[in-house]
Amino acid sequence: MDRDNISNNNDATIRILLVDDQPIIAEGIRRMLAGEKDMRLSYVEDPALAIEKAVEIDATIILQDLVMPDADGMTLLRFYKANHETRDIPVIVLSSKDEATTKSEAFSYGASDYLVKLPDQIELIARIRSHAKNYIMQKERDSAFFALRQLKKQLEASNKKLQELSTKDGLTGISNRRHFDETLDENLSDAKDNNSAVSLILMDIDYFKGFNDTYGHQLGDDCLIEVASLLSRACLNPQDLAARYGGEEFVALLSGTTEKDALKVAHRFSKMLSAAAIKHEVSDVSPHVTVSMGIATYDTATPYSAKELIEAADKALYKAKDTGRNKEVLASTLTED
């Protein structure tokens, strides 16, 4: 038998599930609670339906008989605790047994309270309200904690996204100038501590103004995006950083990389750019997009500061542009005037 007097499930309603094989007990409990407008009683005679019914009605309290012909009430208490949807619902045992050992056993299996049936009406209502209040407060605390935890995760994800956006160039998607400057300082500090090298390849797209004037700014942006992508792919080591330095200028920051190996990266990028064959009919050096590159290296022989390293790469880049473009020039090959 399954009788359900629930009208709706809201947080102000105390939803009580009675599990008892005796309909007469159920009727007695129903009469005791009839005057309590915020209480709704559901009843199952078959203990096998207890957990399913408790979940269905979102029970606030379970009133549980201990002695039933088709089930052991102690075992059912254990089942409540083993089910994640019912484990926190307070269970008030209603039993004809008043022995201390039975009460102790019931509490050890997870009972929240123990009453000898039929209990006094005032006491039953008071016990139900007390346990219901604690259960609802605990659910509210758990809900608030869960919401706070979710909010924290969302905030962390948003902050991570903002952090990523703050380091990226808005057009090309590779690192921006600010991120490059910060990373360069870190790399030079590590190189000094570890007695290793750091190389820069500073580059400029040849005759890019003419490209923009001829093909328009949309294709100009597409060109910048393609060059950035190729440069990023040419930087093979995980610690390498490809960045947009400004306008049509790009930079590759190569941590732990000697001048010789930096030149290999520059050659690899040049080949990739040549293979891409981005049309540039107004270039004076090639029918396709090319770049001029200046390469400078920090090591024990040239212990540059960040500013000095950039200046050395910039001078080498200027030399590449001044001597025909579409080439790489090493800062170490330049002589002081």
TAQUIVEN-V163836 format. One record per helix or strand of 2 or more residues. SS is the DSSP state (A for helix, B for strand). FROM is the first residue (numbers start at 1). TO is the last residue. If there is no record, write none. Layout:
BEGIN
SS/FROM/TO ; SS/FROM/TO
END
This chain:
BEGIN
B/2/4 ; B/14/19 ; A/23/33 ; B/39/44 ; A/47/57 ; B/61/65 ; B/67/68 ; B/71/72 ; A/73/82 ; B/90/95 ; A/100/108 ; B/113/116 ; A/121/167 ; A/177/194 ; B/198/205 ; A/208/215 ; A/217/234 ; B/241/246 ; B/249/255 ; A/259/276 ; B/291/298 ; A/306/322 ; B/328/330 ; A/331/333
END
